[in-house]
Amino acid sequence: MVTAEYKLAYSEVLEILNYISKEDFNKIPSYIIEMLKANSDNENGFKYNPEKTLKEQNVSELARTIIAILFRNYWATPEQKNNILLFQKNEREKIKQEKYNPNNLFKQSQQSQSLNENQIENTAMIEYKESLFKKILIKIKNFFRK
């Protein structure tokens, strides 16, 4: 099931595709166009103005991403495609480095250790007192064990 966000994005992409050249439109496989049409929101009132940029027209981020993927896969020259793929690879590497940076991992563990130390200091010892009945019961058990 397609979410409303995807339906909106698909309808925006179809509207934008109406303004590209027939040559570029024919480069997109028909199954992709059919999928976009089948899952789009037909009641969306989005109108594309070719004189403005996508950002100026408030096109959703998901629709911009779909258009970027279409560009990369079907319209870009081999050099452009290589540059895009290299850029995407570098971005993924940056994200990995930020996420798995050893310096940041140690900082997080140090913060958690200081939190644990504070919790230990705030925890008081509770003296456990046995009831009179339990004391008598333990004495009786010890008597029979001997």
N, C-alpha and C positions, 0 to 999 in steps of 0.2 A: 504494500500500500504506500502510495506517494503522499508525503506530507504537504500541507498547504504552502509551505515555504518553497518547496521544489516545484509545485504547480505554478506558482507565481513566477519563479525564475524561468521555467520552461516557456511560459507565455511571453515573457520579456525577450527571451532569446529568439523565439519565432518572429516576433515583431521586428527585431533588429535585423534578422536574416532577410526580411522582405526588402531591405534597402541595400543589400550587397549586390554585386554584379552576378549575372546568371552563370558566368564561368566559375566564379568562386563558389556559388551555391551548389553547382553540380559536382564539385570536388568532395562534398560531404556525402558519405554513404546514405542511401535512402532509408536504411533501417534506423539510423539515428534521427533523421527527420520524422519518421513515423513514430518513433518512441516519444519525441518531443511533442508531437501533435496529440498523441493518445493520452499523455499525462499532463497536458497543459490546462491552465484555468482559462476557459473560454470567456468568462465574464469579467476578466481583468480589463480595466480601462486604460492600460498603459499605451501611450502613443509615442513613437520614436521620432525625434527631430534630428535629421542627419546633419544639421548645421551646428549642433551642440555636441560636446563630449559626453561620454557615459556618466561621468561624475556630475556634470551639470544637470543631467536629466534624472538623477536619483535612481539609477539602475541598481538593483540589489547586488550585494557582494557575490552571491551564488551565481547570478546571471553573468557577471563579469568574469567569474572563474570559468564558467562553461565556455564563454566566448574565447577566453585565453587558451583553453584546451583545444578548441576547434582551430584556432589560429596555429598553434604549435603543431597539431597533427596533420592539418590539411592545406594550409595556405602559406606557411613559412618556407623560405628557401632553406636548403640544407645548412647553410652557414647560420642563419637565424635560429634554426632548430637546435643546432649544436650549442649556440650561445645561451639559449633558453634552458636547455638541459643542464649545462654547466652551472648556470645561475641557481637553478633549483637544487642541484646537488650541493652547492656551497651553502645554501640556506639550510638544508637539512643537516649538514655538518655543524653549522653554527648552533642550531637548536640542540643537537646531541652534546656538543661541548658545554653548553650552558647547563643542560640537564644533568650530565654525568661528570662535571668538572670535579676532580678530586679535592680541590681547595674548598669548594662549596660543600661537598659532602662532609668534610671534617668540621666546617663551621656549624653545620646543622647538628652534628653529633655533640659538639661542645655546648651548643645552646641547650640541647636536651639534657646533657649531664648537669648543667648548672640548674636547670629546672628540677631535676631529681634531687640534687643536693638541698635545694630550698624546701622541697617537700619533706625530706628527711628531718631537717632542722625544725620544721613546724609540727612534726609528728611527736606527740608526747608518749611516754611509756605508760601503759595502763597496768595497774597492779591487779593481778587476778587473785581473788579470794574465793576459796572453796567454802561451800556452805557446811554447816555443822553436820547435816545428814550425810554428805559425801565423805567427810572426814571419818565419821563412824563407820561407814560402809567400807572404806579403804582399810581401816584398822582390822575389821572383821576378816576381810579377804586375806590380808597379810598373815593373820593368825592361823588360818586354815592352810595356807601355803607352807608353813613351817612344819 
